[in-house]
Amino acid sequence: MFIHAVHFRVQPKEVADYRKDSLMWARQAKKYPGFLGYYTLSRHGHKHEFVSVYHWQKKAQCDRFMKELHEELVSKSKAKVTVFGYYNLTAIDKAK
């Protein structure tokens, strides 16, 4: 399992566009092999902070999506956001 997360600051007037942009990215990711899901999360206790989380089977699948579509999707995105960081996470333990 591989998770790609992006931590953003989004001003209140940009939130609606950020959410629309996020769903646009998720619709495109859904077309790629290995895509398992997408979440938009608000950071509890931190105003105006959000995290976009992409769940993939493997890192290589995420890398392919990013290589092929990242720049195009950035150009189509409308919200003005500040990126705090990118996080690439690989599962090492799992409990259900």
Secondary structure, DSSP 8 states (H G I E B T S, - for coil): -EEEEEEEEE-GGGHHHHHHHHHHHHHHHTTSTTEEEEEEEE-TTSTTEEEEEEEES-HHHHHHHHHHHHHHHHHH----EEEEEEEEEE------
